[in-house]
Amino acid sequence: MSTKYKFGEKTGAYFVSFATINWIDVFTRDAYFWIIIESLDFCRKNKGMEIYGYCIMPSHEHLIFRSGNGDPSGLMRDFKGFTPKKMLKTIEKNVQESRREWMLWMMDRAGKKNSNVEHRQFWQQDNHPIEIWSLKVFEQKLNYIHQNPVESGFVTDPIDWKYSSARNYGNNDQTLLEIDVN
């Protein structure tokens, strides 16, 4: 069994990336972004998640975190288990969501192909954790996270992406999520 993408050091910090199934651009509405922000905030305040960097993109999320409880795998499992329930309810109820039926159909289809899923699948199953073992690796991953919206053409300056910790590091007073390093 490969250990390439597994959480090794239980108390270490990790860079993880995870995407919606089929890379669907779900996060296109403020309400959807807020579900992720609130879930991260809950994990930080109640589950021992230490957040050092994040960026929420339309189809995926990047996160640098550490599990204060020594269970990074369980923390990701809980986060990725809770958020789809709230996201799916919000999508189902959003009458202004023009892609609602298509997105739900795609998630239904993915769920039927996965024996671990009861109904609809929201996230791809992998996290691709990479251990942060040095300051150089931390800085490289944080820069990658913050440059993601720039590279995608959404903004020209990382601090302009509302759903990113670039604002926290840039001492911007309009941050959405408290992080543990500033």
Secondary structure, DSSP 8 states (H G I E B T S, - for coil): ---TTS--STTSEEEEEEEBGGG-----SHHHHHHHHHHHHHHHHHS-EEEEEEEE-SSEEEEEEEETTS-HHHHHHHHHHHHHHHHHHHHHH-TT-TTHHHHHHHHHHHHHT-TT-SS---B-S----EEE-SHHHHHHHHHHHHHHHHHTTS-SSGGG-TTBTHHHHTT-S--SS--S--
